[in-house]
Amino acid sequence: MLASLMVACNTKENNGASDNVIGKKPVEVKDGRLSAEILHLLGQVSDIKVSPDGKTVLYGVSYADIALNKRNRELYTASIDGAEKKQITSSPKSETGAQWIKNGEKIAFLYDGQLWEMNPDGYGRTQISNYEKGIEGFKFSPDGKKLLFISSVQSFKKSSEIYPDLDKASGRVINDLMYKHWDEWVQTIPHPFIADYNGKTLSNIVDIMDGEPFESPLKPSGGIEQMDWSPDSKTVAYTSRKKTGKDYARSTNSDIYLYNIETKETKNITEGMNGYDMNPKFSPDGKYIAWQSMERDGYESDLNRLFAMNLETGEKSYITNNFDYNVDEFCWNKKSDGFYFVACVRGTTQLFAKTVSTNENDASENDTSLIKTLTNGDHDYASVALGDNCLVGLRHSMSCPNEVYKVDFDGTQTNISHENDDILAQITMGRVEERWIETTTKEKMLTWIVYPPHFDSSKKYPTILYCQGGPQNTVSQFWSTRWNLQLMAAHDYIIVAPNRHGVPGFGQAWNEQISGDYGGQNMKDYLVAIDELSKEPYVDETRLGCTGASYGGFSVYWLAGNHNKRFKAFWSHAGIMNLEAQYLETEEMWFVDWDLGGSYWDKSNKTAQNSYANSPHLFVDKWDTPIAVSHGELDYRILASQGMMAFNAAQLRGIPSRMLIYPDENHWITQPQNGILFQREFFRWFDEWLK
């Protein structure tokens, strides 16, 4: 059956339609409340590409089949005014990386690891590549004659290659660091390749980093956005951190390289810039190149700045100087004299514009007075692209997953995808309140309060403190299939979500405060927030819970030993229990070197010693509250042994405890049934102790 489906899918005349696919299905919400099951059945919109004429948007939607425990991604187009929307694929496997080619006459995409093209209506599917090692991302040259693509090359010598007579040996011989990363043992690394394209097939494939033991794009999440073509199709810009082993594990110093197609020469244009330099984009006129840049090596959460360089003179400009917020995404304007970008400012992520002035009588080109806020509201934008006399971006909030929005330059925002309108119309979401709470430092802290649907202020509600991970991640208007605050509220909990010290979006000083101060000011912030809400008559201070993941999981473990009986139940996911063990167990050493201040054996390092003195395992003797632990065994950032230590400690001390362990999940929970299992256990636990 599957073979016949594949034949139907791969014919040039068929648009991939098949009845045996995971796609959008009618969903009935019986009680008008968000549930874990409904959460996973909402379509997940991503990856916007605007047609060359700016009038049509191409994007993907991922759907889940809970029974099959799988997801599948289909492609859609929508007119820029939202008047027309069309699903253009319906296939057994996901279409990814889709983009417009041949001046909008065709759409190229990846299917089962190979490159395909089709008509904009979804018909005429034709396979372009048959590359043995597979293609992971791609970008056609502006003249359409070449293809830049990503594929993996071997980086690790197998034991059978060292000892050919031991062809069945499974052991890995390790000689240096970074032998594992996030959720994989590192055996391959991505490289950029260039191939000739004659309109139908690929030929003359060349690895432009052949023989180099370095990755491009950067693992674990870098893609084709870390590479770009010059408008004349003669140069490729790519991102790479040209380090290996211990040097790689301790450094965030990536650079932007220019590769000349004709001479095959490579030039580093950010040499001497010591932090992350990533995501290059040539200006439309080809005179400039821009990229995102962090200043300091080893600090992955440094201020993400926007830089540009004059390609003729080599002069660099700090475009967002004096703008004390991260530039998360950006694109050039059509005139090549300015940018549109995404930035989180004071708790929400909006679209901004920056024009680079060439008039000597104007303010300096680096003056923030030339930065214009284009959008406002309780929502986040996740991307920005140019449309026909407008911008297009993905927008979400705590009450709505991603949708494609058209943004006019006067600030008007129009939903043009409407992917989840039918389901959301059946759900009553809780009210989201913005509250500013004074910290012990006399500063104001944004805290989001999410109330249950049909909230009744005359009643008392159990309340959960949400602790953010990162640690440098803003609690913005985010939407998540795991830490969904509206889902928690739908179970009749009030949710308190503080933007404690150590998150971006409130100035770099606020963001940096947490480094070297784990267990310090940010914990005071959490306690201030929950104490302030406990004063409200509708909060039952005898039924308070606390939860979080990653650094939020660390926060839960720390608070478990330092909460002075405020809380009645805890849940920690993927949290750090023992900081000394974490220093030697994690893979990206730059993170613990910067955030903890260094190694625990350096007794002369006061910052590091303060960090390790706040390790949660040192306060287990004070644990007195039921605690649940969840973790994935494929998590190589924070090993599952950290969660097991916490669970074992609670068990040995006779504290009510439970552990949910996943042998096949990493730092996140990605599979639909595992996600639903998490939510069921999460609410079973808190209902038991708070209700």
C-alpha positions as CSV (number, residue, x, y, z in Angstrom):
1,M,0.0,0.0,0.0
2,L,2.8,2.4,0.9
3,A,4.6,1.7,-2.3
4,S,1.5,2.5,-4.4
5,L,1.1,5.7,-2.4
6,M,4.7,6.7,-3.1
7,V,4.2,6.1,-6.8
8,A,1.1,8.3,-6.8
9,C,2.9,11.0,-4.9
10,N,6.0,11.0,-7.1
11,T,4.3,11.3,-10.5
12,K,4.8,14.6,-12.4
13,E,1.0,15.0,-12.9
14,N,0.0,14.4,-9.3
15,N,0.1,17.1,-6.5
16,G,0.9,14.5,-3.8
17,A,-2.7,13.9,-2.9
18,S,-3.3,10.8,-0.9
19,D,-6.0,9.6,1.5
20,N,-3.4,7.9,3.8
21,V,-1.8,11.1,5.2
22,I,-1.7,12.9,8.4
23,G,-3.5,16.2,7.8
24,K,-6.0,18.6,9.2
25,K,-9.1,16.9,10.6
26,P,-12.3,18.4,12.1
27,V,-11.9,18.8,15.8
28,E,-14.8,19.1,18.3
29,V,-14.1,20.8,21.7
30,K,-16.7,19.3,24.0
31,D,-16.3,21.4,27.1
32,G,-15.0,24.6,25.6
33,R,-11.6,24.2,27.3
34,L,-8.1,23.7,26.0
35,S,-6.8,20.1,26.6
36,A,-3.5,18.3,26.0
37,E,-5.1,16.4,23.1
38,I,-6.5,19.6,21.5
39,L,-3.1,21.3,21.9
40,H,-1.5,18.7,19.7
41,L,-4.2,18.7,17.1
42,L,-3.8,22.4,16.4
43,G,-2.0,23.1,13.1
44,Q,1.6,24.3,13.6
45,V,2.3,27.0,11.1
46,S,6.0,27.8,10.1
47,D,8.5,28.9,7.6
48,I,7.1,31.8,5.6
49,K,8.4,32.5,2.0
50,V,7.0,35.4,0.0
51,S,6.8,35.1,-3.8
52,P,9.1,37.3,-5.9
53,D,6.2,39.6,-6.8
54,G,5.3,40.0,-3.1
55,K,1.7,38.9,-3.6
56,T,1.6,35.3,-2.4
57,V,2.8,33.7,0.8
58,L,4.1,30.1,0.9
59,Y,4.2,28.3,4.3
60,G,4.0,25.0,6.0
61,V,1.6,23.5,8.5
62,S,2.5,20.5,10.7
63,Y,-0.3,18.1,11.8
64,A,-0.3,15.4,14.5
65,D,-1.9,12.0,14.5
66,I,-2.0,11.1,18.2
67,A,-2.9,7.4,17.5
68,L,0.0,7.0,15.1
69,N,2.3,9.2,17.4
70,K,3.5,11.1,14.3
71,R,3.5,14.5,12.7
72,N,3.4,15.4,9.0
73,R,3.9,18.8,7.4
74,E,2.0,20.1,4.4
75,L,2.4,23.2,2.2
76,Y,0.0,26.0,1.7
77,T,-0.2,29.3,-0.3
78,A,-2.2,32.3,0.6
79,S,-2.7,35.6,-1.2
80,I,-1.1,38.6,0.6
81,D,-4.5,40.1,1.3
82,G,-5.8,36.8,2.8
83,A,-8.5,36.5,0.2
84,E,-7.4,33.1,-1.1
85,K,-5.8,30.2,0.8
86,K,-4.9,26.8,-0.8
87,Q,-3.4,23.6,0.4
88,I,-1.0,22.5,-2.3
89,T,0.4,19.2,-0.9
90,S,-1.1,16.1,0.8
91,S,1.6,13.5,1.1
92,P,2.7,10.6,3.3
93,K,5.8,12.4,4.3
94,S,6.6,16.0,5.2
95,E,7.5,18.7,2.7
96,T,10.1,21.1,4.2
97,G,12.3,24.0,3.3
98,A,10.0,25.2,0.6
99,Q,10.9,28.3,-1.4
100,W,10.0,30.1,-4.6
101,I,12.2,29.5,-7.7
102,K,12.3,30.4,-11.3
103,N,10.9,33.9,-10.6
104,G,7.9,32.4,-8.9
105,E,7.0,30.0,-11.6
106,K,7.9,27.0,-9.5
107,I,8.3,26.0,-5.8
108,A,11.2,23.9,-4.7
109,F,11.1,21.8,-1.5
110,L,12.7,18.8,0.3
111,Y,10.9,15.5,0.4
112,D,12.4,12.4,2.0
113,G,15.9,14.0,2.0
114,Q,15.9,15.0,-1.7
115,L,15.1,18.2,-3.7
116,W,11.9,18.4,-5.7
117,E,10.0,21.1,-7.6
118,M,6.4,21.7,-8.5
119,N,4.0,24.2,-9.8
120,P,2.6,26.8,-7.4
121,D,-0.7,24.9,-7.4
122,G,1.0,21.8,-6.2
123,Y,0.9,19.8,-9.5
124,G,3.8,18.7,-11.6
125,R,6.0,17.3,-8.8
126,T,9.4,16.5,-10.2
127,Q,12.5,15.1,-8.3
128,I,15.6,17.2,-9.0
129,S,18.3,15.6,-6.8
130,N,19.3,12.0,-6.1
131,Y,22.1,12.8,-3.7
132,E,23.3,9.8,-1.8
133,K,23.9,11.5,1.5
134,G,20.7,13.5,1.4
135,I,20.0,17.3,1.4
136,E,19.2,19.1,4.7
137,G,18.6,22.7,3.4
138,F,19.1,24.6,0.1
139,K,19.1,28.0,-1.6
140,F,19.2,28.6,-5.4
141,S,21.5,31.3,-6.7
142,P,19.7,34.4,-7.9
143,D,20.5,33.6,-11.6
144,G,19.0,30.1,-11.1
145,K,22.1,28.3,-12.4
146,K,23.5,27.0,-9.1
147,L,22.3,25.4,-5.9
148,L,23.8,25.9,-2.5
149,F,22.8,23.1,-0.2
150,I,23.6,21.5,3.2
151,S,24.6,17.9,3.6
152,S,26.4,16.0,6.3
153,V,29.9,14.5,6.1
154,Q,31.6,12.0,8.4
155,S,33.6,13.6,11.2
156,F,34.2,10.6,13.5
157,K,36.4,7.6,12.8
158,K,34.6,4.4,13.6
159,S,36.3,1.7,15.6
160,S,35.9,-0.7,12.7
161,E,37.9,1.8,10.6
162,I,40.7,1.8,13.3
163,Y,40.6,-2.0,13.6
164,P,39.1,-3.5,10.4
165,D,39.0,-7.0,12.0
166,L,36.5,-5.7,14.6
167,D,33.7,-4.9,12.1
168,K,31.0,-5.5,14.7
169,A,32.5,-3.5,17.6
170,S,30.2,-0.7,18.8
171,G,32.6,1.1,21.1
172,R,33.6,4.7,20.3
173,V,37.2,5.8,20.8
174,I,37.1,9.4,22.2
175,N,40.2,11.7,22.2
176,D,38.6,15.1,22.6
177,L,35.5,17.0,23.8
178,M,32.3,17.7,22.0
179,Y,31.8,14.0,21.3
180,K,28.1,14.5,21.9
181,H,25.8,17.5,21.4
182,W,22.2,18.1,22.6
183,D,20.8,14.7,21.7
184,E,23.3,13.0,19.4
185,W,26.7,11.4,19.5
186,V,28.6,13.5,17.0
187,Q,29.5,11.3,14.0
188,T,28.8,13.7,11.2
189,I,28.9,17.5,10.7
190,P,27.0,19.6,8.1
191,H,28.9,21.3,5.2
192,P,27.8,23.7,2.5
193,F,27.9,22.3,-1.1
194,I,27.5,24.0,-4.5
195,A,26.1,22.3,-7.6
196,D,25.4,23.4,-11.1
197,Y,21.7,23.4,-12.0
198,N,20.5,23.2,-15.6
199,G,16.8,23.7,-14.8
200,K,16.2,19.9,-14.3
201,T,19.1,18.2,-12.6
202,L,22.2,18.8,-10.5
203,S,25.8,18.2,-11.5
204,N,29.4,19.1,-10.5
205,I,28.7,19.0,-6.8
206,V,31.5,20.6,-4.7
207,D,31.9,20.7,-0.9
208,I,33.2,24.2,-0.4
209,M,34.7,23.2,3.0
210,D,36.1,19.9,1.7
211,G,38.6,18.5,4.2
212,E,37.8,21.0,6.9
213,P,36.7,19.4,10.2
214,F,34.3,22.2,11.0
215,E,30.6,22.5,10.8
216,S,28.5,24.9,8.7
217,P,25.8,25.7,9.6
218,L,26.1,25.5,13.4
219,K,24.7,22.6,15.3
220,P,22.2,21.9,16.8
221,S,19.6,24.1,15.1
222,G,21.4,26.1,12.4
223,G,20.0,25.8,8.8
224,I,20.1,27.5,5.4
225,E,19.5,30.9,7.1
226,Q,23.1,30.8,8.1
227,M,24.1,31.1,4.4
228,D,23.3,33.4,1.5
229,W,24.0,34.2,-2.1
230,S,25.2,37.5,-3.4
231,P,22.8,39.1,-5.9
232,D,25.2,38.5,-8.7
233,S,25.4,34.8,-7.9
234,K,29.2,35.0,-7.6
235,T,29.7,34.8,-3.9
236,V,28.3,32.6,-1.0
237,A,28.4,33.8,2.6
238,Y,28.3,31.1,5.2
239,T,28.5,30.8,9.0
240,S,31.1,28.6,10.7
241,R,32.9,28.2,14.0
242,K,36.2,26.9,12.7
243,K,37.2,25.1,15.9
244,T,37.1,21.5,17.1
245,G,37.4,19.6,20.4
246,K,38.0,21.6,23.6
247,D,38.4,24.8,21.6
248,Y,34.9,24.3,20.1
249,A,33.4,23.3,23.5
250,R,34.6,26.5,25.1
251,S,34.0,29.0,22.4
252,T,31.0,30.8,20.8
253,N,33.3,32.6,18.3
254,S,31.7,31.9,14.9
255,D,32.5,33.9,11.8
256,I,31.0,34.9,8.5
257,Y,33.0,33.7,5.5
258,L,32.7,34.7,1.8
259,Y,33.4,32.0,-0.8
260,N,34.2,33.2,-4.3
261,I,32.6,30.8,-6.8
262,E,35.1,31.5,-9.6
263,T,38.4,31.7,-7.7
264,K,37.3,29.3,-4.9
265,E,38.9,31.6,-2.4
266,T,37.5,32.0,1.1
267,K,37.7,35.2,3.2
268,N,36.8,35.7,6.9
269,I,35.0,39.1,7.1
270,T,34.4,39.0,10.9
271,E,37.9,38.1,12.1
272,G,38.6,39.8,15.4
273,M,34.9,39.9,16.3
274,N,34.9,37.4,19.1
275,G,31.3,36.2,19.8
276,Y,28.6,34.6,17.6
277,D,28.5,36.1,14.1
278,M,25.7,34.5,12.2
279,N,22.9,34.6,9.6
280,P,24.4,36.8,6.8
281,K,22.2,38.5,4.3
282,F,23.4,40.5,1.2
283,S,21.6,43.7,0.5
284,P,19.4,43.7,-2.7
285,D,21.8,46.0,-4.5
286,G,24.8,43.7,-3.6
287,K,26.8,46.5,-2.0
288,Y,26.5,45.4,1.6
289,I,26.2,42.4,3.8
290,A,24.5,42.3,7.2
291,W,24.5,39.8,10.0
292,Q,23.7,39.2,13.7
293,S,26.7,39.6,16.1
294,M,27.5,39.0,19.7
295,E,30.5,40.8,21.2
296,R,32.0,38.4,23.7
297,D,33.4,34.9,23.2
298,G,31.9,32.2,25.5
299,Y,28.7,34.1,26.2
300,E,25.8,32.6,24.2
301,S,23.3,35.1,25.6
302,D,25.2,38.3,24.9
303,L,23.4,41.2,23.2
304,N,22.5,40.1,19.7
305,R,23.4,43.1,17.6
306,L,22.8,44.0,13.9
307,F,25.9,44.7,11.9
308,A,26.5,45.6,8.2
309,M,29.6,45.9,6.1
310,N,30.4,47.8,2.9
311,L,31.7,45.1,0.6
312,E,33.8,47.6,-1.4
313,T,35.5,49.3,1.5
314,G,35.2,46.7,4.2
315,E,33.8,49.3,6.6
316,K,31.6,47.8,9.3
317,S,28.6,49.6,10.9
318,Y,26.9,48.7,14.2
319,I,23.3,49.3,13.0
320,T,21.5,48.9,16.3
321,N,23.9,50.8,18.6
322,N,22.2,52.1,21.8
323,F,19.3,49.7,21.2
324,D,19.5,47.6,24.4
325,Y,17.6,44.6,23.0
326,N,18.3,41.6,20.9
327,V,17.7,41.6,17.2
328,D,16.2,38.1,16.7
329,E,15.4,38.1,13.0
330,F,15.9,40.7,10.2
331,C,15.6,41.5,6.5
332,W,16.8,44.3,4.3
333,N,14.4,46.8,2.8
334,K,14.1,47.1,-1.0
335,K,16.3,50.2,-1.2
336,S,19.2,48.6,0.6
337,D,19.2,51.5,3.0
338,G,17.6,50.0,6.0
339,F,16.2,47.0,7.8
340,Y,13.1,45.4,9.3
341,F,13.7,43.3,12.4
342,V,12.1,41.4,15.2
343,A,13.0,42.3,18.8
344,C,11.6,41.5,22.3
345,V,11.1,44.7,24.2
346,R,9.6,44.7,27.7
347,G,7.9,41.3,27.4
348,T,6.5,41.2,23.9
349,T,8.2,40.6,20.6
350,Q,7.4,43.2,17.9
351,L,8.5,44.3,14.4
352,F,10.8,47.4,14.0
353,A,12.2,49.4,11.2
354,K,15.6,51.0,11.0
355,T,16.7,53.3,8.2
356,V,20.4,54.0,7.8
357,S,20.7,57.7,7.1
358,T,23.1,59.0,4.4
359,N,22.3,62.7,5.0
360,E,25.1,64.4,7.1
361,N,22.5,66.7,8.6
362,D,20.5,63.8,10.0
363,A,21.1,62.1,13.3
364,S,23.9,59.6,13.4
365,E,23.0,56.4,11.5
366,N,23.4,54.6,14.8
367,D,20.9,56.8,16.7
368,T,18.0,54.8,18.1
369,S,15.7,57.7,17.1
370,L,15.8,56.2,13.6
371,I,14.3,53.0,14.9
372,K,10.6,52.8,14.5
373,T,8.2,50.5,16.3
374,L,5.8,49.0,13.7
375,T,3.6,46.7,15.8
376,N,2.1,46.8,19.3
377,G,0.0,44.4,21.3
378,D,0.0,41.3,23.5
379,H,1.6,39.0,21.0
380,D,5.0,37.9,19.7
381,Y,6.3,38.0,16.1
382,A,8.6,35.1,15.3
383,S,9.8,36.2,11.8
384,V,9.7,39.1,9.3
385,A,9.8,39.1,5.5
386,L,9.0,41.7,2.7
387,G,5.7,41.5,0.9
388,D,4.1,43.7,-1.7
389,N,4.2,47.1,0.1
390,C,3.9,45.4,3.4
391,L,5.6,43.0,5.8
392,V,4.7,39.4,6.5
393,G,5.5,37.5,9.7
394,L,4.5,34.6,12.0
395,R,2.6,35.9,15.0
396,H,1.5,34.0,18.2
397,S,0.4,34.7,21.7
398,M,-0.3,32.9,24.9
399,S,-3.8,32.3,23.6
400,C,-3.1,31.5,19.9
401,P,-0.4,29.5,18.1
402,N,1.4,30.8,15.0
403,E,-0.5,32.4,12.2
404,V,0.7,34.2,9.1
405,Y,0.1,38.0,9.4
406,K,0.3,40.8,6.9
407,V,1.6,44.0,8.6
408,D,1.0,47.3,6.8
409,F,3.5,50.0,7.4
410,D,0.9,52.0,9.3
411,G,0.8,49.1,11.8
412,T,-2.4,47.4,10.7
413,Q,-2.1,43.6,11.3
414,T,-4.2,41.1,9.3
415,N,-4.3,37.4,9.8
416,I,-4.1,35.7,6.4
417,S,-3.7,32.0,7.3
418,H,-6.5,31.5,9.8
419,E,-5.2,27.9,10.3
420,N,-6.8,27.3,13.7
421,D,-9.8,29.6,13.7
422,D,-12.3,26.7,13.7
423,I,-10.8,25.1,16.9
424,L,-10.0,28.3,18.8
425,A,-13.5,29.6,18.3
426,Q,-14.7,26.6,20.4
427,I,-12.3,27.4,23.3
428,T,-12.7,29.9,26.1
429,M,-9.2,31.1,27.0
430,G,-8.2,32.6,30.3
431,R,-7.6,36.3,30.7
432,V,-3.9,37.2,30.5
433,E,-2.9,40.1,32.7
434,E,0.3,42.2,32.6
435,R,1.4,43.1,36.1
436,W,4.6,44.9,37.2
437,I,5.9,43.8,40.6
438,E,8.6,45.6,42.7
439,T,11.6,43.4,43.4
440,T,13.9,43.5,46.4
441,T,16.2,45.7,44.3
442,K,13.3,48.3,43.9
443,E,13.0,47.6,40.2
444,K,9.8,46.7,38.4
445,M,9.4,43.2,37.1
446,L,6.9,42.2,34.4
447,T,4.9,39.2,35.6
448,W,2.2,37.6,33.5
449,I,-0.9,36.4,35.3
450,V,-3.1,33.9,33.5
451,Y,-6.5,33.3,35.0
452,P,-8.7,30.2,34.5
453,P,-11.5,30.4,32.0
454,H,-14.7,31.8,33.6
455,F,-12.6,33.2,36.4
456,D,-14.7,34.1,39.5
457,S,-13.0,36.6,41.8
458,S,-15.2,35.5,44.7
459,K,-13.6,32.1,44.7
460,K,-10.2,30.9,45.8
461,Y,-7.9,29.1,43.3
462,P,-4.8,27.0,43.6
463,T,-1.9,28.8,42.0
464,I,1.2,27.7,40.2
465,L,4.5,29.7,39.9
466,Y,6.0,29.1,36.5
467,C,9.9,29.3,36.4
468,Q,11.4,30.1,33.1
469,G,14.3,28.2,31.5
470,G,17.3,29.4,29.6
471,P,18.1,30.9,31.9
472,Q,18.2,33.9,29.5
473,N,14.8,33.4,27.9
474,T,12.0,36.0,28.2
475,V,8.6,35.0,29.4
476,S,7.0,36.7,26.4
477,Q,3.7,36.0,24.7
478,F,4.9,32.5,23.9
479,W,2.9,29.5,22.7
480,S,4.1,25.9,23.5
481,T,2.8,22.4,23.3
482,R,4.5,21.6,26.6
483,W,4.7,24.7,28.8
484,N,1.4,26.1,27.7
485,L,0.1,28.5,30.4
486,Q,-3.4,28.6,29.0
487,L,-3.6,24.8,29.3
488,M,-2.6,25.1,33.0
489,A,-5.2,27.8,33.5
490,A,-7.8,25.6,31.8
491,H,-7.3,23.1,34.7
492,D,-8.5,25.9,37.0
493,Y,-5.1,27.1,38.2
494,I,-4.0,30.7,38.3
495,I,-0.5,30.9,36.7
496,V,2.1,33.4,37.8
497,A,4.9,33.8,35.3
498,P,7.6,36.4,36.3
499,N,10.3,37.8,34.0
500,R,12.8,37.6,36.8
501,H,16.4,38.9,36.6
502,G,18.3,37.1,33.9
503,V,16.0,37.3,30.9
504,P,16.4,39.5,27.8
505,G,13.9,42.2,26.7
506,F,14.4,44.5,29.7
507,G,17.9,45.8,28.9
508,Q,21.2,44.0,28.9
509,A,22.0,44.8,32.6
510,W,18.8,42.9,33.7
511,N,19.7,40.0,31.3
512,E,23.3,39.7,32.6
513,Q,22.5,39.8,36.3
514,I,21.9,36.1,36.5
515,S,25.4,35.0,35.3
516,G,27.3,33.9,38.3
517,D,24.3,34.4,40.6
518,Y,22.4,31.1,40.3
519,G,20.2,30.8,43.4
520,G,20.6,34.5,44.0
521,Q,18.5,37.6,43.0
522,N,16.3,35.7,40.5
523,M,15.1,33.4,43.3
524,K,14.2,36.4,45.4
525,D,12.2,37.6,42.4
526,Y,10.3,34.4,42.2
527,L,9.4,34.5,45.9
528,V,8.4,38.2,45.7
529,A,6.1,37.4,42.8
530,I,4.3,34.5,44.4
531,D,4.1,36.4,47.7
532,E,2.6,39.4,46.0
533,L,-0.1,37.3,44.3
534,S,-0.8,35.4,47.5
535,K,-2.2,38.7,48.9
536,E,-5.1,38.5,46.4
537,P,-8.3,37.2,47.9
538,Y,-8.8,34.8,45.0
539,V,-5.4,33.1,45.5
540,D,-5.4,30.3,48.0
541,E,-2.0,30.7,49.6
542,T,-2.4,27.2,51.2
543,R,-2.4,25.6,47.7
544,L,0.6,26.9,45.9
545,G,2.6,24.9,43.4
546,C,5.8,25.5,41.5
547,T,7.1,24.2,38.1
548,G,9.7,24.8,35.4
549,A,12.1,23.2,32.9
550,S,15.9,23.4,32.4
551,Y,17.0,26.4,34.4
552,G,13.4,26.5,35.5
553,G,13.9,22.9,36.7
554,F,17.0,24.0,38.6
555,S,14.9,26.8,40.1
556,V,12.3,24.2,41.3
557,Y,15.0,22.1,42.9
558,W,16.6,25.2,44.6
559,L,13.2,26.5,45.8
560,A,12.4,23.0,47.2
561,G,15.1,23.6,49.8
562,N,14.5,27.3,50.3
563,H,10.8,28.1,50.1
564,N,10.0,28.3,53.8
565,K,6.9,26.1,53.4
566,R,5.2,28.4,50.8
567,F,4.6,25.6,48.3
568,K,2.6,22.4,48.6
569,A,3.9,20.6,45.4
570,F,6.8,20.9,42.9
571,W,7.4,19.6,39.4
572,S,10.8,19.9,37.7
573,H,11.5,18.9,34.1
574,A,15.1,18.5,32.8
575,G,16.5,20.5,35.7
576,I,20.0,20.7,37.2
577,M,20.2,19.1,40.6
578,N,24.0,19.1,41.2
579,L,26.0,21.9,39.7
580,E,29.4,20.2,40.2
581,A,28.2,17.2,38.3
582,Q,26.6,19.5,35.6
583,Y,29.9,21.2,35.0
584,L,31.5,17.9,34.0
585,E,28.5,16.3,32.4
586,T,27.3,19.0,29.9
587,E,28.8,19.3,26.4
588,E,28.9,23.1,25.6
589,M,31.5,24.1,28.1
590,W,31.2,27.8,27.3
591,F,27.8,27.8,29.0
592,V,28.9,26.6,32.4
593,D,32.2,28.5,32.2
594,W,30.2,31.7,31.7
595,D,27.1,31.2,33.7
596,L,28.6,29.4,36.6
597,G,31.9,31.4,36.5
598,G,34.2,28.4,35.9
599,S,35.1,25.1,37.4
600,Y,34.2,24.0,40.9
601,W,37.8,23.0,41.7
602,D,39.1,26.6,41.2
603,K,38.9,27.6,44.9
604,S,40.3,31.1,44.2
605,N,37.4,31.9,41.8
606,K,34.8,33.6,44.1
607,T,32.1,33.8,41.4
608,A,32.3,30.1,40.7
609,Q,32.4,29.2,44.4
610,N,29.3,31.2,45.0
611,S,27.6,29.4,42.2
612,Y,28.4,25.9,43.5
613,A,27.5,26.9,47.0
614,N,23.9,27.4,45.6
615,S,23.7,23.9,44.1
616,P,20.2,22.5,44.9
617,H,21.7,19.1,46.1
618,L,23.2,21.0,49.1
619,F,19.7,21.8,50.4
620,V,18.1,18.4,50.2
621,D,18.1,18.2,54.0
622,K,15.5,21.0,53.9
623,W,13.2,19.3,51.5
624,D,9.8,18.8,53.0
625,T,7.3,19.1,50.1
626,P,6.0,16.5,47.5
627,I,8.1,16.7,44.3
628,A,7.8,15.2,40.8
629,V,10.6,14.9,38.3
630,S,10.6,14.3,34.5
631,H,13.5,14.0,32.2
632,G,14.6,12.5,28.8
633,E,17.5,10.1,28.6
634,L,18.6,11.6,25.2
635,D,19.2,14.9,26.9
636,Y,22.9,15.5,26.7
637,R,22.6,19.2,27.8
638,I,21.4,18.2,31.3
639,L,21.7,14.5,31.8
640,A,18.8,12.4,33.0
641,S,21.0,11.4,36.0
642,Q,20.3,14.9,37.4
643,G,16.6,14.1,37.6
644,M,17.3,10.6,38.9
645,M,19.4,12.2,41.7
646,A,16.5,14.4,42.7
647,F,14.0,11.6,42.7
648,N,16.3,9.3,44.6
649,A,17.0,12.0,47.2
650,A,13.2,12.5,47.7
651,Q,12.6,8.8,48.0
652,L,15.4,8.3,50.5
653,R,14.1,11.1,52.6
654,G,10.6,9.8,52.6
655,I,9.1,12.7,50.6
656,P,6.2,11.9,48.3
657,S,7.7,11.8,44.9
658,R,7.2,10.6,41.3
659,M,9.4,10.3,38.3
660,L,8.5,10.4,34.6
661,I,11.4,9.3,32.5
662,Y,11.6,9.1,28.7
663,P,14.1,6.8,27.1
664,D,13.5,8.3,23.7
665,E,13.2,12.1,24.4
666,N,15.8,14.8,24.6
667,H,15.8,18.2,26.4
668,W,12.3,18.7,25.0
669,I,9.3,16.3,24.5
670,T,8.7,16.0,20.8
671,Q,6.4,13.0,20.3
672,P,2.6,13.6,20.5
673,Q,1.8,10.7,22.8
674,N,4.7,11.5,25.1
675,G,3.6,15.1,25.2
676,I,0.1,14.1,26.2
677,L,1.5,11.6,28.8
678,F,3.5,14.5,30.3
679,Q,0.4,16.7,30.6
680,R,-1.8,13.9,32.1
681,E,0.9,13.2,34.7
682,F,1.5,16.8,35.3
683,F,-2.1,17.6,36.2
684,R,-2.6,14.3,38.0
685,W,0.3,15.3,40.3
686,F,-0.8,18.9,41.0
687,D,-4.5,18.0,41.3
688,E,-3.5,15.4,43.9
689,W,-1.6,17.9,46.1
690,L,-3.2,21.3,45.3
691,K,-6.9,20.3,45.0
